[in-house]
Amino acid sequence: MADLRVDKWLWAARFFKSRTLASAACAGGKVDVNDEAVKPSRALRPGDLVRITLPRGKKIVKVAALSDRRGSGTQAALLYEDLTPPPPPREGRILPPVIRPKGLGRPTKRERRLIERLHRF
């Protein structure tokens, strides 16, 4: 197999659940091959660089093999080489300690005991 339609390959590589969704993504400008927007019928060859915009993020893949049959996920992973850069690390949010100025809000246990001592006399 020398070449294959882009929409068919995207479906076989499991980037989209159906060929209809893959075709719609190509027609909508969500798929670029070698930095060119493509139509669903464009021929795809091994070695082509494909950029796909998905709802969960962008993917950059290099076509390793062609297949017009949709197989398992492990078979689909053999069809491409993932070149997507890893996402930047998420910064852990460290919340500042809660400091309550005296006299605001509920009294602490210690403050409550002091208040009770004052009210006894």
Contacts in CASP RR format, 6 or more apart in sequence:
PFRMAT RR
TARGET T0000
AUTHOR 0000-0000-0000
METHOD contacts of the structure
MODEL  1
MADLRVDKWLWAARFFKSRTLASAACAGGKVDVNDEAVKPSRALRPGDLV
RITLPRGKKIVKVAALSDRRGSGTQAALLYEDLTPPPPPREGRILPPVIR
PKGLGRPTKRERRLIERLHRF
1 66 0 8 1.000
1 68 0 8 1.000
2 45 0 8 1.000
3 43 0 8 1.000
3 44 0 8 1.000
3 45 0 8 1.000
3 66 0 8 1.000
4 43 0 8 1.000
4 44 0 8 1.000
4 66 0 8 1.000
4 67 0 8 1.000
4 68 0 8 1.000
5 40 0 8 1.000
5 41 0 8 1.000
5 42 0 8 1.000
5 43 0 8 1.000
5 44 0 8 1.000
6 22 0 8 1.000
6 26 0 8 1.000
6 31 0 8 1.000
6 33 0 8 1.000
6 38 0 8 1.000
6 39 0 8 1.000
6 40 0 8 1.000
6 41 0 8 1.000
6 42 0 8 1.000
6 43 0 8 1.000
6 44 0 8 1.000
6 50 0 8 1.000
7 19 0 8 1.000
7 22 0 8 1.000
7 23 0 8 1.000
7 26 0 8 1.000
7 40 0 8 1.000
7 41 0 8 1.000
8 19 0 8 1.000
8 22 0 8 1.000
8 68 0 8 1.000
9 44 0 8 1.000
9 63 0 8 1.000
9 66 0 8 1.000
9 67 0 8 1.000
9 68 0 8 1.000
9 79 0 8 1.000
10 16 0 8 1.000
10 22 0 8 1.000
10 25 0 8 1.000
10 26 0 8 1.000
10 31 0 8 1.000
10 50 0 8 1.000
10 52 0 8 1.000
11 18 0 8 1.000
11 19 0 8 1.000
11 21 0 8 1.000
11 22 0 8 1.000
11 70 0 8 1.000
12 67 0 8 1.000
12 68 0 8 1.000
12 69 0 8 1.000
12 70 0 8 1.000
12 71 0 8 1.000
12 76 0 8 1.000
12 79 0 8 1.000
13 61 0 8 1.000
13 67 0 8 1.000
13 76 0 8 1.000
13 79 0 8 1.000
13 80 0 8 1.000
14 70 0 8 1.000
14 71 0 8 1.000
14 73 0 8 1.000
14 76 0 8 1.000
15 22 0 8 1.000
15 52 0 8 1.000
15 54 0 8 1.000
15 59 0 8 1.000
16 22 0 8 1.000
16 25 0 8 1.000
22 31 0 8 1.000
22 40 0 8 1.000
23 40 0 8 1.000
25 31 0 8 1.000
25 52 0 8 1.000
25 53 0 8 1.000
26 38 0 8 1.000
26 39 0 8 1.000
26 40 0 8 1.000
26 42 0 8 1.000
27 39 0 8 1.000
27 40 0 8 1.000
29 37 0 8 1.000
29 53 0 8 1.000
30 52 0 8 1.000
30 53 0 8 1.000
30 54 0 8 1.000
31 37 0 8 1.000
31 38 0 8 1.000
31 50 0 8 1.000
31 51 0 8 1.000
31 52 0 8 1.000
31 53 0 8 1.000
32 38 0 8 1.000
32 50 0 8 1.000
32 51 0 8 1.000
33 42 0 8 1.000
33 44 0 8 1.000
33 48 0 8 1.000
33 49 0 8 1.000
33 50 0 8 1.000
33 51 0 8 1.000
34 48 0 8 1.000
34 49 0 8 1.000
35 49 0 8 1.000
35 51 0 8 1.000
44 50 0 8 1.000
44 63 0 8 1.000
44 66 0 8 1.000
45 63 0 8 1.000
45 66 0 8 1.000
46 63 0 8 1.000
46 64 0 8 1.000
46 65 0 8 1.000
46 66 0 8 1.000
47 62 0 8 1.000
47 63 0 8 1.000
47 64 0 8 1.000
48 62 0 8 1.000
48 63 0 8 1.000
49 60 0 8 1.000
49 61 0 8 1.000
49 62 0 8 1.000
49 63 0 8 1.000
49 83 0 8 1.000
50 60 0 8 1.000
50 61 0 8 1.000
50 62 0 8 1.000
50 63 0 8 1.000
50 80 0 8 1.000
51 58 0 8 1.000
51 59 0 8 1.000
51 60 0 8 1.000
52 58 0 8 1.000
52 59 0 8 1.000
52 60 0 8 1.000
52 61 0 8 1.000
58 84 0 8 1.000
59 82 0 8 1.000
59 84 0 8 1.000
60 82 0 8 1.000
60 83 0 8 1.000
60 84 0 8 1.000
60 85 0 8 1.000
61 80 0 8 1.000
61 81 0 8 1.000
61 82 0 8 1.000
61 83 0 8 1.000
61 84 0 8 1.000
62 80 0 8 1.000
62 81 0 8 1.000
62 83 0 8 1.000
63 79 0 8 1.000
63 80 0 8 1.000
64 78 0 8 1.000
64 79 0 8 1.000
64 80 0 8 1.000
64 81 0 8 1.000
65 78 0 8 1.000
65 79 0 8 1.000
66 79 0 8 1.000
67 75 0 8 1.000
67 79 0 8 1.000
70 76 0 8 1.000
102 111 0 8 1.000
107 115 0 8 1.000
END
